[in-house]
Structure formats: structure tokens, C-alpha cells
Amino acid sequence: MTDGPRRYQVFLADLKRRHVFKVAALYGAVAFAVMQAAEFLVPALYLPESVATAIAVIAILGFPIAMVLAWIFDVTRQGVVRTNPASPVELEAIVAEPPGRRWPAGVLALVGILMLVAGVWWSVEIDDASTPQVINAASPATGSIAVLPFVDMSGDGQNEYFSEGISRQLLSALTRVPGLKVVAPTSAFAFRGLATEVRTIGERLDVATVLEGSCDWSGDRLRIAVRLVRAIDGTRLWSATYERPREEIFGVLNEIAAAVVGALGITLHDGAVANLVLSSTADTAAYDDYLRGQYLAGQHTLAGFDSAISYYNRALLLDPDFAAVYAALAEAYMLLPDYGGPPMVELLPYARAAAQRAIALGPSLAEAHAASAHLKWMHEWDREGAERDLLKAIELNPNYANAHYWYAQFLGTLRRWQEGLAEADRAVALDPLSPGTHLTRGLLLMGNGRSADAKAAFQRALELEPDMYSAAYLLASFCAMEGDYEGAATMFERFAQLTDSDPAVFHTYLAALRDPSQRPAAVEALQARGFYGAMQGSVLLAHLGETEAALAALERAAQERSPYLPWANALPQFDTLRSDPRFQAILAWLNL
């Protein structure tokens, strides 16, 4: 053997003796594992994508250092010591070993090096130093999206209103993209704080893509991390991190929305891209109060709506021309009575003024027209004005789930069953986890003669919100009409519990359905002051065939300006009253 190969073998033998091969194998395996973990943890913790690249750079730079240290030092029971030079006899013994004992160390070292190279290549390949990047070409399946509430990275939850608010703004911006199905916040935000797999989210919301992210700020600097993933397998389609002054919030959100649209493979003209996010105010403090109000109103509690109204009014003091706040304020006033607030007759002037101002300031704002329509139909009974506003809201934003939901209700009260069901189906598609959309769909299915489907829709509403008293009431009265008195009793018990009503009232009503001689007792119970509401009582009285008592209850509901009163024209319990002049007078008063 010549001196060259001989020296080479001796050098390899010394590498083995100094455990350099073992260190190379271990280093490569550990580095690969760390880089793979970073691939999942960096986006999960909403860290900048450059973190993954930094880990890869450190790993590659650390490798030669680790090899030099392994050559110089050794780890013994006495600790780290400097490796002594090998004697020729010791090296000759290693060289003389059979290949089966010499090769494994070298092979393991080679595998470790390959793992290191693969890990570095993968980390660099998936990242472009925090600049927006489309990782995978969009496909036709990416025509639907859910925007999840962004994670508040402050650590104390005090900025959750802001992170959730910008999620709503991005969601609202994406609803303006033609051909893109965007799930409403009621459904998308149902996964707030839950460790739900993205595939499960995609299945439950029937979307192909999911947008998620995080938000944090220090001083006046905002930091927003965003990623778009494919729902079926969690593949990241696009991601980016933005750091800007807080006053540039609308510009940042528009950049994010435009980047998402591009990642989905959707082409918009320049004007549409520039106006995805509507810059509705220049006052960041007013915008902050608006987001706080939205966050509190989204809790759907009396205290939440009260506080939301306070924040909305404070925002309007800072910016009296903030159209979106007026629309939100009108909605808050109209929903307040449903949660134990003042009666609608007291709140109507405030709601009307806010809705009118919203349209005056924001004629292109779908939410303003929808709020106006809600007011006109459910509380002012202006049929023509309500339909005009609803159609305008849908024209401005076909993805606005609430507009379809209210239009379905409007059409139902007019007994336009097929049109109403189509709108309800659209509302459910956009907001599949909203109990209200399923409840309205159930009413329209009932009007279309599909009783079994109607019952399933009522049950679905209760599954989504077990404390929804209106769903319990409708399912109970539906069961009573179908002759399922046991099912009706169960649901009436739940309704009584949720509304603090006397369950004996409903037991008396069901007894009267079985035995007509019990009707006087049922009428007395349903007319008692302690019953939940005049409109609800009129439905049961009409079903008993007690025309006089039912009409009296309806007239009382009209005096209370019950938002449910227009349904008197549609519910089958009132069919026997239709020819009565007093009932006709009520319908005329309702513009029906």
C-alpha cells in the first residue's frame, strides 16, 4: 500500500478514535430534529419565519465548530479533557480492524451530514426571510376561506379585542372579493381558544382554506403574523409577518388582504385591490373604541351590549362621521331588549337615528343598509323600505351572511317560502355554526311543507346553542302541532328554565290539547302576567282555537312592538284566524 492511502486510513482511524464520526452523526440528527420542530413550532407560536432560517444558519455554522471540538476534546468520567495524541500502535490496530467494525461509524457520520444538509435545505426552501411568498399554487378548491380570530400575543389577554377586531376587518375585506366564499365571524370565531385541527375546521365550516395569525404591539409598533393554510392537509400556502406603526393599520390590513387574494389565485383590478379594507376613520383612538365595542357586543350578553354601546358612543365623540360605528350602534340597540335590556319602544328613536346616520355617511356600507332594513321591518314594519335596503346590502356584499339571514326572515313573514328558503340556505352556507340561521331555515322549511327537515333544523340550532330559548320554544310548539306531546313537554321545560317562566303553564296547555275541557285553565294560565311574552302566548292560544284570547295577545304584542309580530302572517297556528277582521287589521297595521 502506498504512503498516500496509508496516511488517509490512519487519519480516518484517528477520527474514529476521537469520536468525531459519532459527534457528526449525533449533531446531524439533533440539528435535523430541531429544524423539523421549528417548521411546526414557528408558525404555531406565530414567530417570524426568519426564525426557522436563523436556526438553519446556526446549525450549518456550528457543524465545523463541533467537529473541531470533537477532535480536540473528549468526554470522560472525569469530565471534558483534551484528547491525547494516538500512538502508532493504537492507530494500526484500528486500521487492521475488519471493515464490518470500521465502516459503521463512518456510515453514521455520513447519514448525520446528509440529515443536516436536508434540514437546512428544507428550512431555506420554505422560507423567504419573512417576505410574503406563495408556497403552493392555488387550485380551484381554494375558492372558500375561514378567517379565525387572531391570537393575542400580549400574554394577559388585554389586547384580545384588538387581535379579534383586525380578524373581523380582514374577514370583512375578503367578503368583497367576487367569487370567494367567506365564512361569517359567528362560525369562524366559534373555534376561538380551541386546539382544533385545521382539517376539522375545514370540514365543519365547509371551506378549503383557513387564515390564521397573531397580533402584538410594543409602544406604537404593530406586529402581525399571518398564514394561509389548506384545510384538507394543513399545507401552508402563504405566510408573512408585518411590522408597522399602529396608525398604518388600514394600509397593513389591505396589504394582507391583497396578498391572501393573490395566494388564492384570484385576480382583481387595481382599484378593487386598493379598497378591500375600507379606511373608515383617521382617528386611531376612535377605531380602538369601535373594536372594543364589537368585541363586547360579540359576547351576546346584556352587560356586553351595554358596554358596547358606551364604546360606540365614545368613538363617535372622537369621530362623528364614523359610519360603521353608527351601523353597529343601531344593531346593538335593536338586540338589547332580547337580552333583558329596556323595551324596544324606548330604544327605537336611538336605533332609528343611528341607522339613518349610518346610511347617510356610508351609502356603500352593506352593514348600514342591513341595519336599516332590520329596523324598518322588525320594528317599523316598513315592508318596501326594508326589502329595498336588504337587496342593496346583498348587492354591496353578497357574502354578508346577516343580510341573507334577515332577508330570509323577511321573505318568510311574507310567506314567500321558496325565495326565503333559498336565502336561508345561503345564510347557512356562509354561517354554518350560527344557531339563528338554522332556526330561520327551520321556519322556512316548515312553510315549504318539509316538517321532518324543519324539526332537524330546530334541533341543530339547539345543538349549537343549548341555551337558545327561541329555539326551545319553536321546537316545543312544533312538537305540539305534530302531536308529539312528550317531546313538546321536554322542550317547554327547557324554555321555562331559560326564561324563568312557570312550567305549569305549558303543562296546562298540553293537557288542553289532549282534553278540550282543560282549555279554560290553559287560557287563564297563558294570559297570566308571569308568562314570558304576549307573542309567544298568542301562538299557543291560537293553536288551542281560542280566537278571542289569541287576538288579545297579538294586540298586546303589537303594543309592545314585538320584533316577532310579523311572523303572525306566516306561522301555521294562526291559519284559523286569517278571516277574522281583527287579525286582518293587525296584518294591515304591519303592512302585510
C-alpha positions in Angstrom: 0.0 0.0 0.0 1.4 3.4 -0.9 2.0 6.2 1.6 -1.0 8.3 0.4 -3.8 5.8 1.0 -2.0 4.7 4.2 -2.0 8.2 5.6 -5.7 8.5 4.7 -6.6 5.3 6.6 -4.6 6.5 9.6 -6.4 9.8 9.6 -9.8 8.1 9.4 -8.7 5.8 12.2 -7.8 8.9 14.3 -11.2 10.4 13.6 -12.9 7.3 14.8 -10.7 7.2 17.9 -11.5 10.8 18.8 -15.3 10.0 18.3 -15.6 12.7 15.5 -17.8 10.3 13.5 -20.1 9.8 16.4 -20.4 13.5 17.1 -21.1 14.2 13.4 -23.9 11.6 13.4 -25.4 12.9 16.6 -25.0 16.6 15.5 -26.8 15.9 12.2 -29.6 14.0 13.8 -30.2 16.6 16.5 -30.0 19.5 14.1 -32.4 17.8 11.7 -34.9 17.2 14.6 -34.6 20.8 15.8 -35.2 22.2 12.3 -38.2 20.0 11.8 -39.6 21.0 15.1 -39.1 24.7 14.2 -41.1 24.1 11.0 -44.1 23.4 13.1 -43.4 25.5 16.2 -42.5 28.7 14.5 -45.9 29.2 12.8 -47.7 27.7 15.7 -46.2 30.3 18.0 -46.6 33.0 15.3 -42.9 33.7 15.3 -41.3 35.4 12.3 -40.5 32.9 9.5 -36.9 34.2 9.7 -36.5 32.3 13.0 -36.5 29.0 11.0 -33.9 30.3 8.7 -31.8 31.6 11.6 -31.9 28.1 13.2 -30.7 26.6 9.9 -27.8 29.1 9.6 -26.7 28.4 13.2 -26.8 24.7 12.5 -24.6 24.8 9.5 -22.1 27.2 11.0 -22.0 25.2 14.2 -21.1 21.9 12.4 -17.4 22.6 11.7 -17.0 24.1 15.2 -18.5 20.9 16.7 -16.1 18.8 14.6 -13.0 20.8 15.7 -14.1 20.5 19.4 -14.7 16.7 19.0 -11.1 16.4 17.6 -9.5 18.3 20.4 -11.6 17.2 23.4 -13.1 14.1 24.8 -15.8 13.4 27.4 -14.7 11.1 30.2 -15.9 10.2 33.7 -13.6 13.0 34.9 -15.3 15.5 32.6 -14.2 17.2 29.4 -10.5 16.6 28.8 -8.1 17.2 26.0 -7.6 14.2 23.8 -4.1 12.7 24.0 -2.3 12.0 20.7 -2.6 8.5 19.5 0.3 6.1 19.5 1.1 4.4 16.1 0.3 1.0 17.6 -3.2 2.2 18.6 -3.9 3.6 15.1 -2.5 0.5 13.4 -4.9 -1.6 15.5 -7.9 0.4 14.3 -6.7 0.2 10.7 -6.4 -3.5 11.0 -9.9 -4.0 12.1 -12.3 -5.8 9.6 -14.5 -3.5 7.5 -17.6 -4.6 9.5 -16.2 -2.8 12.5 -14.6 0.2 10.8 -17.4 1.2 8.4 -20.5 1.7 10.7 -19.0 4.8 12.4 -18.3 6.4 9.0 -21.7 5.5 7.6 -23.4 7.0 10.6 -21.4 10.2 10.2 -22.4 10.4 6.5 -26.0 9.9 7.4 -25.8 12.7 10.0 -24.2 15.1 7.5 -27.0 14.2 5.0 -29.6 14.9 7.6 -28.0 18.3 8.4 -28.0 19.2 4.7 -31.6 18.1 4.2 -32.8 20.0 7.2 -31.0 23.2 6.1 -32.3 22.8 2.6 -35.9 22.3 3.8 -35.8 25.3 6.2 -34.4 27.6 3.5 -36.8 26.3 0.8 -40.0 27.0 2.8 -38.9 30.5 3.9 -38.0 33.7 2.2 -36.9 35.8 5.2 -40.4 36.9 6.3 -41.4 38.2 2.9 -44.8 37.2 1.6 -44.5 34.0 -0.5 -46.9 31.7 -2.3 -45.7 28.2 -1.3 -48.1 26.2 -3.4 -50.1 27.1 -6.5 -53.7 27.8 -5.9 -56.2 25.4 -7.2 -60.0 25.7 -7.9 -60.6 24.2 -4.4 -59.2 27.4 -2.8 -62.4 29.4 -3.5 -63.6 29.4 0.1 -62.0 30.6 3.3 -62.5 31.0 7.0 -60.7 33.7 9.0 -60.0 32.6 12.5 -59.7 35.1 15.4 -56.1 36.1 15.6 -54.1 35.2 18.7 -53.4 38.0 21.2 -49.7 37.7 21.9 -49.7 40.2 24.8 -49.9 37.3 27.3 -52.5 38.9 29.5 -55.5 38.9 27.1 -55.9 42.7 27.4 -55.4 43.2 23.7 -57.7 40.3 22.6 -60.3 42.8 21.4 -57.8 44.3 19.0 -56.5 41.0 17.6 -60.0 39.7 17.2 -61.0 43.1 15.7 -58.4 43.0 12.9 -59.5 39.5 12.2 -63.0 40.8 11.6 -61.7 43.6 9.4 -59.8 41.1 7.2 -62.8 38.9 7.1 -65.0 41.8 6.0 -62.4 42.8 3.4 -62.4 39.3 1.9 -66.2 39.2 1.7 -65.8 41.9 -1.0 -63.9 39.6 -3.3 -66.2 38.3 -6.1 -66.5 34.5 -6.2 -64.8 33.9 -2.9 -67.0 32.2 -0.2 -66.1 33.7 3.2 -67.5 32.2 6.4 -69.1 34.7 8.8 -67.4 35.5 12.1 -70.1 33.8 14.2 -69.0 30.5 12.8 -65.3 31.2 12.3 -64.8 32.6 15.8 -66.5 29.6 17.3 -63.0 28.0 17.3 -61.6 30.8 19.5 -59.1 29.3 22.0 -59.7 25.7 20.9 -56.9 23.4 19.7 -58.9 22.2 16.8 -57.1 20.7 13.8 -57.4 22.7 10.7 -58.8 19.8 8.8 -61.7 19.6 11.3 -62.3 23.3 11.0 -62.4 23.0 7.2 -64.9 20.1 7.4 -67.2 21.9 9.9 -67.2 25.2 8.0 -67.0 23.6 4.5 -64.1 25.7 3.4 -60.9 24.8 1.5 -58.6 27.3 3.2 -58.1 28.8 6.6 -56.4 32.1 7.5 -54.9 32.4 11.0 -52.5 34.7 12.7 -51.4 36.6 15.7 -51.1 40.3 16.7 -48.9 42.1 19.2 -47.7 45.6 19.6 -45.0 47.4 21.6 -45.5 51.2 22.0 -46.9 52.4 18.7 -45.5 49.5 16.7 -47.8 46.7 15.4 -46.6 43.2 14.6 -49.0 41.0 12.7 -48.1 37.4 11.7 -50.4 35.7 9.2 -50.5 32.4 7.4 -52.9 30.8 4.9 -53.2 27.0 5.1 -55.0 24.4 3.0 -57.7 22.9 5.2 -57.6 19.3 3.9 -53.9 18.7 5.0 -52.7 21.8 6.8 -50.2 22.7 4.0 -49.1 26.3 4.3 -50.0 28.2 1.1 -48.7 31.6 2.1 -47.3 33.4 5.2 -45.9 36.7 6.2 -45.0 38.9 9.1 -45.7 42.7 9.1 -44.3 45.3 11.5 -45.6 48.8 11.1 -46.6 51.9 13.1 -50.1 51.5 14.5 -51.5 54.4 12.6 -50.9 52.4 9.4 -53.3 49.7 10.4 -55.6 50.1 7.4 -52.7 50.0 5.0 -51.3 46.9 6.6 -54.7 45.1 6.6 -55.2 46.0 2.9 -51.7 44.6 2.1 -52.6 41.3 3.9 -56.0 41.0 2.2 -54.4 41.6 -1.2 -51.7 39.1 -0.5 -54.3 36.5 0.6 -56.3 37.1 -2.6 -53.2 36.6 -4.7 -52.3 33.4 -2.8 -55.7 32.1 -3.6 -55.1 32.7 -7.3 -57.8 35.4 -7.6 -57.2 38.4 -9.9 -58.7 41.8 -9.1 -58.3 45.1 -10.9 -56.0 47.6 -9.1 -58.9 49.7 -7.8 -60.6 46.7 -6.1 -57.3 45.6 -4.6 -56.7 49.1 -3.1 -60.1 49.2 -1.5 -60.5 45.8 0.1 -60.2 47.3 3.6 -62.4 50.4 3.9 -60.5 53.1 5.8 -63.4 54.3 7.8 -61.7 56.7 10.2 -58.4 58.5 10.6 -58.7 58.6 14.3 -56.9 55.5 15.8 -58.5 56.1 19.2 -62.0 56.0 17.7 -61.1 52.9 15.8 -59.8 51.3 19.0 -63.1 52.1 20.7 -65.0 50.6 17.8 -63.1 47.4 18.0 -63.7 47.2 21.8 -67.4 47.7 21.1 -67.5 44.9 18.5 -65.7 42.6 20.9 -68.1 43.2 23.7 -71.2 43.0 21.5 -69.9 39.7 20.3 -70.4 38.3 23.8 -74.2 38.5 23.4 -74.9 39.4 27.0 -76.8 42.4 28.5 -73.6 43.7 30.1 -71.7 43.2 26.8 -74.2 45.2 24.8 -74.4 47.9 27.4 -70.6 48.3 27.4 -70.5 48.1 23.6 -73.0 51.0 23.3 -70.8 53.1 25.6 -67.7 52.4 23.5 -69.6 53.1 20.3 -70.8 56.5 21.6 -67.2 57.3 22.8 -65.9 56.5 19.3 -68.5 58.9 17.8 -67.4 61.7 20.1 -63.9 61.3 18.6 -65.1 60.9 15.0 -68.7 61.9 14.4 -68.5 60.7 10.8 -67.6 57.0 11.5 -70.3 55.3 9.5 -69.5 51.7 10.6 -70.0 52.7 14.3 -73.5 54.0 13.6 -74.4 50.8 11.9 -73.1 48.7 14.9 -74.8 51.1 17.3 -78.1 50.6 15.7 -77.8 46.8 15.8 -76.8 47.0 19.5 -79.9 49.0 20.4 -82.1 46.6 18.5 -80.6 43.5 20.2 -80.5 44.9 23.7 -84.2 44.0 24.6 -83.6 40.4 23.7 -81.0 40.1 26.5 -83.1 41.8 29.2 -82.5 45.4 28.3 -85.1 48.2 28.1 -88.1 47.6 25.9 -87.8 48.4 22.2 -90.4 51.3 22.4 -87.8 53.2 24.5 -84.8 52.3 22.3 -86.5 52.8 18.9 -85.7 56.5 18.5 -82.0 55.9 19.2 -81.8 52.9 16.9 -83.6 54.8 14.1 -81.3 57.8 14.4 -78.2 55.6 14.3 -79.4 53.6 11.3 -80.3 56.7 9.3 -76.9 58.3 10.1 -75.1 55.1 9.1 -76.6 55.2 5.6 -76.1 58.9 5.2 -72.4 58.6 6.0 -71.8 55.1 4.4 -74.1 54.6 1.4 -71.7 51.9 0.1 -71.6 50.1 3.5 -73.6 46.8 3.4 -73.8 46.8 7.2 -75.5 50.2 7.2 -78.2 49.1 4.8 -78.7 45.8 6.7 -79.1 47.6 10.0 -81.6 49.9 8.4 -83.6 47.0 6.9 -83.6 45.2 10.3 -85.1 48.3 11.9 -87.6 49.0 9.2 -89.1 45.5 9.1 -88.9 44.1 12.6 -89.7 47.4 14.4 -91.2 49.9 12.0 -93.0 47.4 9.6 -91.9 49.3 6.5 -92.1 46.4 4.0 -91.0 48.2 0.9 -88.2 50.1 2.6 -86.9 47.0 4.3 -86.7 45.0 1.1 -85.0 47.8 -0.7 -82.3 48.1 2.0 -81.8 44.3 2.2 -81.4 43.9 -1.6 -78.9 46.9 -1.5 -76.9 45.3 1.3 -76.7 42.0 -0.6 -75.8 43.8 -3.8 -72.9 45.6 -2.0 -71.7 42.5 -0.3 -73.1 39.1 -1.5 -71.0 37.4 1.2 -72.6 39.3 4.1 -74.3 36.5 6.0 -76.5 38.7 8.2 -78.1 40.3 5.1 -79.1 36.9 3.8 -80.3 35.8 7.2 -82.6 38.9 7.6 -83.8 38.7 4.1 -84.8 35.0 4.7 -86.8 36.1 7.7 -88.4 39.0 5.8 -89.4 36.7 3.0 -90.7 34.1 5.5 -93.0 36.6 7.1 -94.4 37.4 3.7 -95.0 33.7 3.0 -92.6 33.8 0.1 -91.4 30.3 1.1 -89.2 29.2 -1.8 -87.4 32.5 -2.1 -86.9 32.6 1.7 -85.6 29.1 1.8 -83.0 29.9 -0.9 -81.8 32.9 1.2 -81.8 30.8 4.4 -79.7 28.1 2.6 -77.2 30.8 1.6 -77.1 32.2 5.1 -76.3 28.7 6.5 -73.6 28.2 3.9 -71.9 31.4 4.9 -72.6 30.9 8.7 -72.9 27.2 9.3 -72.4 27.4 13.1 -74.9 30.2 13.7 -77.9 28.8 15.5 -80.1 31.7 14.3 -79.6 30.8 10.6 -80.7 27.2 11.3 -83.7 28.4 13.3 -84.8 30.6 10.4 -84.2 27.9 7.9 -86.4 25.6 10.1 -89.3 28.1 9.9 -89.0 28.3 6.1 -88.8 24.5 5.7 -92.0 24.3 7.8 -93.6 26.8 5.4 -92.5 24.7 2.4 -94.2 21.6 4.0 -91.0 19.8 4.9 -91.8 19.0 8.5 -89.0 16.5 9.2 -86.4 18.8 7.8 -87.8 21.7 9.8 -87.6 19.7 13.0 -84.0 18.7 12.3 -83.1 22.4 11.7 -84.6 23.4 15.0 -82.7 20.6 16.7 -79.5 21.7 15.0 -80.0 25.3 16.4 -80.3 23.9 19.9 -77.2 21.7 19.4 -75.2 24.8 18.5 -76.6 26.9 21.4 -78.3 24.8 24.1 -79.4 28.0 25.9 -81.3 29.5 22.9 -84.7 30.0 24.3 -86.3 30.8 21.0 -85.1 27.5 19.5 -86.5 25.6 22.5 -89.9 27.4 22.1 -90.2 26.8 18.4 -89.2 23.2 18.7 -91.7 22.7 21.6 -94.6 24.3 19.7 -93.7 22.4 16.6 -93.8 19.1 18.5 -97.1 20.1 20.0 -98.5 20.7 16.5 -97.2 17.3 15.3 -98.9 15.6 18.3 -95.5 14.7 20.0 -96.6 15.9 23.4 -93.8 14.2 25.2 -91.2 16.0 23.0 -93.1 19.2 23.4 -93.1 18.9 27.2 -89.3 18.4 27.3 -88.7 21.5 25.2 -91.2 23.6 27.1 -89.4 22.6 30.3 -86.2 23.9 28.8 -87.8 27.1 27.6 -89.3 27.7 31.1 -85.9 27.2 32.7 -84.2 29.5 30.2 -86.8 32.3 30.5 -87.6 31.9 34.2 -91.2 31.1 33.2 -93.7 28.8 35.1 -93.5 25.3 33.5 -97.0 24.6 34.8 -98.3 27.0 32.1 -97.1 24.7 29.4 -98.2 21.5 31.1 -101.7 23.1 31.3 -101.5 23.9 27.6 -100.5 20.4 26.6 -103.3 19.0 28.8 -105.8 21.2 27.0 -104.6 19.8 23.6 -105.4 16.3 24.9 -108.6 17.2 26.7 -110.6 20.2 25.4 -112.3 20.6 28.8 -109.0 21.8 30.1 -108.9 24.8 27.8 -110.3 27.4 30.3 -107.5 26.6 32.7 -104.9 26.8 29.8 -106.3 30.2 28.7 -106.1 31.6 32.2 -102.5 30.4 32.6 -101.4 31.7 29.2 -103.0 35.1 29.9 -101.3 35.4 33.3 -98.9 38.2 33.7 -96.0 35.9 34.5 -95.9 34.3 31.1 -92.8 35.1 29.0 -94.2 37.2 26.1 -97.5 38.2 24.5 -96.4 37.0 21.1 -95.4 33.5 22.4 -98.6 33.2 24.3 -100.7 34.2 21.2 -99.2 31.3 19.2 -100.3 28.7 21.8 -103.7 30.3 22.3 -104.3 30.3 18.5 -103.3 26.6 18.4 -105.9 25.9 21.1 -108.5 27.5 18.9 -109.1 30.3 21.5 -109.6 33.1 18.9 -110.5 35.9 21.3 -107.7 35.3 23.7 -105.2 34.9 20.8 -106.2 38.2 19.2 -106.0 40.0 22.5 -102.4 38.6 23.0 -101.5 39.7 19.5 -102.8 43.2 20.1 -100.7 43.3 23.3 -97.6 42.2 21.3 -98.3 45.0 18.8 -98.3 47.5 21.7 -95.0 46.1 22.9 -93.7 46.3 19.3 -92.5 42.7 19.5 -90.0 42.0 16.7 -91.6 38.6 16.2 -95.1 40.1 15.4 -94.7 39.9 11.6 -94.4 36.1 11.9 -98.1 36.1 12.8 -98.6 36.2 9.0 -96.6 33.0 8.5 -97.0 30.6 11.4 -99.5 27.9 10.8 -101.0 28.2 14.3 -102.7 31.5 13.1 -104.3 30.0 10.0 -107.7 29.7 11.7 -107.6 33.4 12.5 -107.0 34.7 9.0 -110.6 35.5 8.2 -111.1 37.4 11.4 -111.4 41.2 10.9 -109.2 41.9 14.0 -106.5 39.7 12.6 -106.8 41.4 9.2 -106.4 44.8 11.0 -103.2 43.6 12.7 -101.8 42.4 9.3 -102.7 45.7 7.7 -101.0 47.6 10.5 -97.9 45.5 9.8 -98.2 46.4 6.0 -98.9 42.7 5.3 
